[in-house]
Each structure stands twice: as C-alpha cells, then as structure tokens.
Amino acid sequence: MSRKFATPLHLDIGPSRLLGGWVLLVHGAPLLMWPVLQPAGWVILAGTSALFFSLVRSWRMQVSRHHPDAVCSMVWGAGKDCLLGLHSGRQETVSMRARVFILPWLVILGFHSRRRNMRYLVLLPDMLDQDIFRKLRVRLKLEINNP
C-alpha cells in the first residue's frame, strides 16, 4: 500500500554544533597517531595538509553550510523527487535513493543527481526545527524505508 502525502515537506537546514564536534573529532584523531607511528617529516606534512584541507571543506560544506554547493534547503514533494536549495542560490532537482539511514538523532539521505552521480545529506536534530525533524523521520519510514 503506497501512502501519498498531500503537502510537500519544506526543510530549512541550518548549521550544526553537533556535526561540528564530530567533524573536529574525525579530523583531529589522526593527528594523535603521528607520535605513535613516527612517519617521515614529509609524510607528516602531506598528511596534515590533506587533513586540514578536508577539515575546511567538510566544515564549509556540512557544518557552517557556506560552501556554494552546500544544501541549505530541501523541498520533498511527491514520491522520491526533491528540490535542493544550494548556498549559491541555485536549485538542484534530485531523486532520493531507495534506502535512507534513520535514527532518532540522525538522518542520512542519499540522492541521485543529474549534475553529479551521488550527493549525501547528513541531518542532526540541531539543524532543523524539532517538529520538522520528527515529520521527516516519520515520512521517510513510511515512504522510503518501507519494504
């Protein structure tokens, strides 16, 4: 039985302190391994540079949402079709993947896009209004993750 929702779900996605903590932890943990591994100096320089570049890009794209390709809004209409609003002002029409990851405190959405093969959106409770976050999880369970 397929359930259709009459009204589109509008998400205004904000920055996240929780995600910022996770990004800092994931990028900082490898730095703690340098003294244990004792790599050559050029390896430390290259690794630290790569970690710093990844940290800045992840922070702008996922945490602060100031990267031009960062998703700042989403409108989920009928079926799996969504309209993503990017920080640059552009809009991108995407199709939600067949499966999503849903926990009470975390939602990870995957999208198929014409412009790029895949796009992922990580959502935590502090990024959305609490009621909207709950509605999103319920609708995802009913429409997407229904076997």
CORHU-V534226 format. One record per pair of residues at least 12 apart in sequence whose ideal C-beta (glycine too) atoms are under 10 Angstrom apart, sorted by the first residue. I is the first residue (numbers start at 0). J is the second residue. If there is no record, write none. Layout:
<<I;J> <I;J>>
//
This chain:
<<0;145> <1;78> <1;141> <1;142> <1;145> <2;138> <2;141> <2;142> <2;145> <3;77> <3;78> <3;142> <4;75> <4;76> <4;77> <4;78> <4;134> <4;138> <4;141> <4;142> <5;77> <6;76> <7;73> <7;74> <7;75> <7;76> <7;77> <7;80> <7;81> <7;82> <8;73> <8;74> <8;75> <8;76> <8;81> <8;131> <8;134> <8;135> <8;138> <8;139> <9;72> <9;73> <9;74> <9;75> <9;82> <9;84> <9;131> <10;70> <10;71> <10;72> <10;73> <10;74> <10;75> <10;81> <10;83> <10;84> <10;108> <10;120> <10;122> <10;126> <10;127> <10;128> <10;131> <10;132> <10;134> <10;135> <11;71> <11;72> <11;73> <11;84> <11;126> <11;127> <11;128> <11;131> <12;64> <12;69> <12;70> <12;71> <12;72> <12;73> <12;83> <12;84> <12;120> <12;121> <12;122> <12;126> <12;127> <12;131> <13;63> <13;64> <13;71> <13;125> <13;126> <13;127> <13;128> <14;58> <14;61> <14;62> <14;63> <14;64> <14;65> <14;69> <14;71> <14;125> <14;126> <15;61> <15;62> <15;63> <15;64> <15;121> <15;122> <15;123> <15;124> <15;125> <15;126> <15;127> <16;62> <16;123> <16;125> <16;126> <17;62> <17;104> <17;105> <17;123> <17;124> <17;125> <17;126> <18;57> <18;58> <18;61> <18;62> <18;63> <18;105> <18;121> <18;122> <18;123> <18;125> <18;126> <19;57> <19;58> <19;61> <19;62> <19;63> <19;125> <20;62> <21;57> <21;61> <21;62> <21;105> <21;121> <21;123> <22;53> <22;54> <22;57> <22;58> <22;60> <22;61> <22;62> <23;54> <23;57> <23;58> <23;62> <25;50> <25;53> <25;54> <25;57> <26;50> <26;51> <26;53> <26;54> <26;55> <26;57> <26;58> <27;50> <27;54> <28;50> <29;46> <29;47> <29;49> <29;50> <30;43> <30;46> <30;47> <30;50> <30;51> <32;46> <33;46> <33;47> <59;86> <60;86> <61;119> <61;120> <61;121> <61;123> <61;126> <62;121> <62;126> <63;86> <64;85> <64;86> <64;126> <65;86> <66;85> <66;86> <66;87> <67;85> <67;86> <67;87> <67;88> <67;89> <68;83> <68;85> <68;86> <68;87> <68;89> <68;91> <68;114> <68;115> <68;118> <69;83> <69;84> <69;85> <69;86> <69;87> <69;120> <70;83> <70;84> <70;85> <70;86> <70;91> <70;93> <70;108> <70;110> <70;118> <70;119> <70;120> <70;121> <70;122> <71;83> <71;84> <71;85> <71;86> <71;87> <71;88> <72;84> <72;85> <72;86> <72;90> <73;93> <73;95> <73;108> <73;110> <73;120> <73;122> <73;127> <73;135> <74;90> <75;95> <75;108> <75;135> <75;138> <75;139> <75;142> <75;143> <77;142> <78;94> <78;95> <78;142> <78;143> <79;93> <79;94> <79;95> <79;96> <79;97> <79;110> <79;111> <79;142> <79;143> <80;92> <80;93> <80;94> <80;95> <81;93> <81;94> <81;95> <81;108> <81;110> <81;120> <83;108> <83;110> <83;112> <83;118> <83;120> <89;114> <91;110> <91;112> <91;113> <91;114> <91;115> <91;118> <92;110> <92;112> <92;113> <92;114> <93;108> <93;109> <93;110> <93;111> <93;112> <93;113> <93;114> <93;115> <93;117> <93;118> <93;120> <94;109> <94;110> <94;111> <94;112> <94;113> <95;108> <95;109> <95;110> <95;111> <95;120> <95;139> <95;142> <95;143> <96;108> <96;109> <96;110> <96;111> <96;117> <96;118> <96;119> <96;143> <97;109> <97;111> <97;143> <97;144> <98;139> <98;143> <98;144> <99;120> <99;135> <99;136> <99;139> <99;140> <99;142> <99;143> <99;144> <100;119> <100;121> <100;139> <100;144> <101;122> <101;135> <101;136> <101;137> <101;139> <101;140> <101;143> <101;144> <102;123> <102;136> <103;124> <103;132> <103;133> <103;136> <104;122> <104;123> <104;124> <104;125> <104;132> <104;136> <105;121> <105;122> <105;123> <105;124> <105;136> <106;120> <106;121> <106;122> <106;123> <106;124> <106;126> <106;127> <106;132> <106;135> <106;136> <106;139> <107;119> <107;120> <107;121> <107;122> <108;120> <108;121> <108;122> <108;135> <108;139> <108;143> <122;135> <122;136> <124;136>>
//
